[in-house]
Amino acid sequence: MKFNCILLTAGLSVFSLNALSAAFQLSEHSASGLGRSFAGDAAVAENASVVARNPALMSQFTESQLSIVGTFVLPDVSLEGESAPAYSSAEAIDDDSIAPNALVPATYFVMPIDDKTAVGFGLFSHFGLATDFPEDYAAGQIAGKTEIVTVNFNASASYKVNDALTIAAGLNFIYAEAELTRHAGVGFPLYLQANFGSTLGVVGDTEVAYLEGDDTGYGWNVGLAYDLDENSRFGFHYRSSTDITFKGDYGNELPAALGGLEGTVLPGSLNLELPAMAEFSGSHQLNEKYGLHYSINWTQWGSFKQLEAYVEGSDTPVFSKTENFSNSFRYSIGGDYQLNDQTTLRAGIAYDKTPTDPNHLSISIPDTDRVWLSAGATYALSDSSTIDVGATIIKGKERTFIEPDNLGAEWEYTSQGDAALVAAQYNYVF
């Protein structure tokens, strides 16, 4: 069935897809790493979470280990804006709770085979986001519900080439699901009233776009670890990109007189490339008490230029959104202090550079440069079990930008994205 995506007139474009309109990468893989802002994570072999950050570190384990992690994310994404001048009847569009709290779980297992070989398995996530605006939100065309969840099933193996060098490789099976909704907002009914003498039944919370779907994909990763001496180690880890095609349902509640579907659901799809990423880390034990760690992370967001969604039987996108991301870097440095035989203390700081294009910012995820301030600790419960805790405060840079809707009106916002992260982890050696 071919869907006519020209609504009303040639001057009224389709409602833009704002899903994933900012960086949606997750770093929350361990409580131990969180305690130092994940500095040195490709070089520090503290527990089985090395499966996620650099499986070459599995060579450092002499016994099997299980790690279970839970990270609680409390975002504070504030928006302050004024109504678009074209919509004089609309009220101010402030909202400070567009991103809900979330729990990010992870599980890892490392098993040495002999003194050279080890295998590991992990269940974790590298990408995810969620924002949710009210159905009657004034700027409903450009902000509604946007959600993506990914789960990475990873299997890796490492081989110790010599006393200094270890190499590793792994395969990733990724499950992803996404959902997006957009509503008419204040502008669309006003447009219809002015141009057609009637709103045709369209009101602010009329659903103008709904898309949900899921898919699976495959990727690979490689890593290496090099011990300069007994107190210094360097690590490198690369994870490939993964192509995902979300296949599911597309629909809207627009009347047939506008070319709408009136609630009818059609097969729809959206292609997305989860970007490649790499990390270089160093770890140095300065003395028996103090350790210093650092990392540089790179993410290939430059491949994320355009989002387009289609319905079955049509070559014309029903959604189109220019993103124009750039490759981004993250820098972190941290340290640890061995307080006593049972307790290790950690702290770290990191700087995240946003990949977003200043000319294509969006309120769906008002992304910005961020600074991480972290602290954490490990406590040994026994010879075979430890617990890790970590906490981070993330402060985002304030940004002011204008985002147009599809009727030509411009909405101005000032945004700031902060967050608090709290994590706990249990490690058991077999």
Secondary structure, DSSP 8 states (H G I E B T S, - for coil): -------SSTTS------TT-S--B-----HHHHTTTTTTTTT--SSTTHHHH-GGGGGG-SS-EEEEEEEEEEEEEEEEEE--TT-TT-----BS--S--EEEEEEEEEEE-SSSEEEEEEEE-SBEEEEE--TT-TTTTT-SEEEEEEEEEEEEEEEE-SSSEEEEEEEEEEEEEEEEEEE-TTHHHHHHHHHHSS-TT--TT-EEEEEEEEEEEEEEEEEEEEEEETTEEEEEEEE--EEEEEEEEEE----GGGT--TT-EEEEEEEEEE--EEEEEEEEE-SSSEEEEEEEEEE-GGG--EEEEEETT-SS-SEEEE-----EEEEEEEEEEE-SSSEEEEEEEEEE-----GGG--SSS----EEEEEEEEEEESSSSEEEEEEEEEEEE--EEEEEE-TTS-EEEEEEEEEEEEEEEEEEEE-
